[in-house]
Amino acid sequence: MFEKLAAVSPAQWGVVALLGLVYLAMNAWCILDAWKRDFGSSGEKVAWIQLMVFVPLLGALAYFMIGKNRGEITQ
């Protein structure tokens, strides 16, 4: 079952690890950014954060394209 994993080179594992770190960093940044923003209602903020937690890749991409422009940053 795992015989093909032995054929993966260390460089390929490095690329996979780098992509995984970028994925996690992007999702964490989106969640923290949504946490800092004021969306006018707490329900919208909770909805964005839940979307990013339960559907990470699509939620983060949707937040980048739609959600980030909806809220205002608070200090």
C-alpha positions in Angstrom: 0.0 0.0 0.0 2.8 2.4 0.9 5.4 1.2 -1.6 5.1 4.3 -3.8 5.8 6.6 -0.9 9.4 5.2 -0.8 9.9 6.5 -4.4 9.2 10.1 -3.3 12.4 12.1 -3.2 13.4 14.4 -0.3 12.9 17.4 -2.6 9.4 16.4 -3.3 8.7 16.0 0.4 10.1 19.4 0.9 7.7 20.9 -1.7 4.8 19.1 0.0 5.9 20.4 3.4 6.3 24.0 2.0 2.8 23.9 0.4 1.4 22.6 3.7 3.0 25.4 5.7 1.7 28.0 3.2 -1.8 26.5 3.4 -1.8 26.6 7.2 -0.3 30.1 7.4 -2.9 31.5 4.9 -5.7 30.0 6.8 -4.4 31.2 10.2 -3.9 34.7 8.8 -7.4 34.8 7.5 -8.9 33.7 10.8 -6.9 36.2 12.7 -7.8 39.0 10.3 -11.5 38.2 10.5 -11.2 38.2 14.3 -9.8 41.8 14.2 -12.4 43.2 11.8 -15.7 44.7 12.6 -18.4 43.3 10.2 -21.3 45.3 11.6 -22.7 42.1 13.3 -21.1 39.5 15.3 -23.0 36.8 13.4 -21.2 37.7 10.2 -17.8 37.5 11.9 -18.7 34.1 13.4 -19.9 32.9 10.0 -16.6 33.8 8.3 -14.5 32.2 11.1 -16.7 29.0 11.0 -16.4 28.8 7.3 -12.6 29.1 7.5 -12.4 26.5 10.3 -14.7 23.9 8.8 -13.9 24.4 5.1 -10.3 25.7 5.3 -9.2 26.1 1.7 -12.4 27.4 0.2 -13.2 29.4 3.3 -9.8 31.2 3.2 -10.1 31.9 -0.6 -13.7 33.2 -0.2 -12.5 35.4 2.7 -9.7 36.8 0.5 -12.0 37.6 -2.3 -15.2 38.7 -0.5 -15.0 38.9 3.3 -11.8 41.0 3.7 -13.4 43.9 1.9 -16.7 43.8 3.9 -15.3 44.4 7.3 -13.4 47.4 8.8 -10.3 46.9 10.8 -10.5 47.8 14.5 -7.7 48.6 16.7 
